[in-house]
Amino acid sequence: MIVLLIFLGNVLLPIKLSSYFGSYYWIIVIYLMYSWYRNYKSLKNYLDDGGHIQKVKEYYRFPIAEFKESIRRIEAFKVIVEKRLDIAKLFSPIPLLIYGVGIYVDD
């Protein structure tokens, strides 16, 4: 995995880093590998839990109602995440930067 990341980094980003940034390069590579592994592991655990439907059928008296409640909670969470994303977009520095560059170029 490290060899693949180094190869892609050298091919796609042919900028040679100075010796000052050499140690940071490995820290970034290790962080990217860890984050990829963490996301892969959580996705694998989620997909491996195929018995979830069977567990709900056995545990609850009205499993269809439980599934509908789960869907409702997921949809509510989706709405909350969309609102938070809209707020994050509102305070993003990129539009402010474009606005500032536009004012600077206009003058």
C-alpha positions in Angstrom: 0.0 0.0 0.0 2.8 2.4 0.9 4.6 1.7 -2.4 1.4 2.3 -4.3 0.8 5.6 -2.5 4.4 6.7 -3.1 4.2 5.8 -6.8 0.9 7.7 -7.3 2.3 10.7 -5.4 5.4 10.8 -7.6 3.4 10.4 -10.8 0.5 12.7 -10.0 2.4 15.2 -7.9 5.9 15.5 -9.3 6.8 18.3 -7.0 10.0 17.5 -5.2 9.7 18.3 -1.5 12.7 19.7 0.3 14.3 17.8 3.1 12.4 20.0 5.6 9.1 18.4 4.4 10.5 14.9 4.1 9.3 13.7 7.6 5.9 15.3 7.1 5.5 13.3 3.9 5.6 10.0 5.8 3.2 11.3 8.4 0.7 12.3 5.7 1.1 8.9 4.0 0.5 7.1 7.3 -2.4 9.3 8.2 -4.1 8.6 4.8 -3.5 4.9 5.2 -5.0 4.9 8.7 -8.1 6.9 7.6 -8.6 4.6 4.6 -8.3 1.5 6.8 -10.7 2.9 9.4 -13.3 3.7 6.7 -12.8 0.3 5.1 -13.2 -1.4 8.4 -16.4 0.4 9.4 -17.9 -0.3 5.9 -16.8 -4.0 6.1 -18.4 -4.3 9.6 -21.6 -2.7 8.3 -21.8 -5.0 5.3 -20.9 -8.1 7.2 -23.9 -7.6 9.6 -26.3 -9.4 7.3 -28.1 -11.0 10.2 -29.4 -7.6 11.3 -32.8 -8.2 9.7 -33.1 -11.7 11.2 -32.2 -10.3 14.7 -34.9 -7.7 14.4 -37.4 -10.3 13.3 -36.6 -12.5 16.3 -36.3 -9.8 19.0 -39.3 -7.5 18.3 -42.9 -8.4 18.3 -43.7 -6.1 15.4 -40.6 -6.1 13.2 -42.2 -4.1 10.3 -43.0 -1.3 12.7 -39.4 -1.4 14.0 -38.1 -1.2 10.4 -40.4 1.8 9.6 -39.1 3.5 12.8 -35.5 2.9 11.8 -36.2 4.4 8.3 -37.8 7.4 9.9 -34.8 7.9 12.2 -32.4 7.6 9.3 -34.4 10.1 7.2 -34.4 12.6 10.1 -30.7 12.1 10.6 -30.2 12.8 6.8 -32.1 16.0 7.1 -30.0 17.1 10.1 -26.8 16.3 8.2 -28.0 18.2 5.1 -28.7 21.3 7.3 -25.2 21.0 8.9 -23.7 20.7 5.5 -25.6 23.8 4.3 -24.3 25.7 7.3 -20.7 24.5 6.7 -21.0 25.7 3.0 -22.3 29.1 4.3 -19.1 29.6 6.4 -16.7 28.1 3.9 -13.7 30.4 3.2 -13.7 29.6 -0.6 -16.6 32.0 -1.6 -15.1 34.7 0.6 -11.7 34.2 -1.1 -13.3 34.3 -4.6 -15.2 37.5 -3.5 -12.0 39.1 -2.3 -10.1 38.1 -5.5 -13.0 39.6 -7.5 -12.8 42.9 -5.7 -9.0 43.0 -6.1 -9.2 42.2 -9.8 -12.0 44.7 -10.3 -9.9 47.5 -8.9 
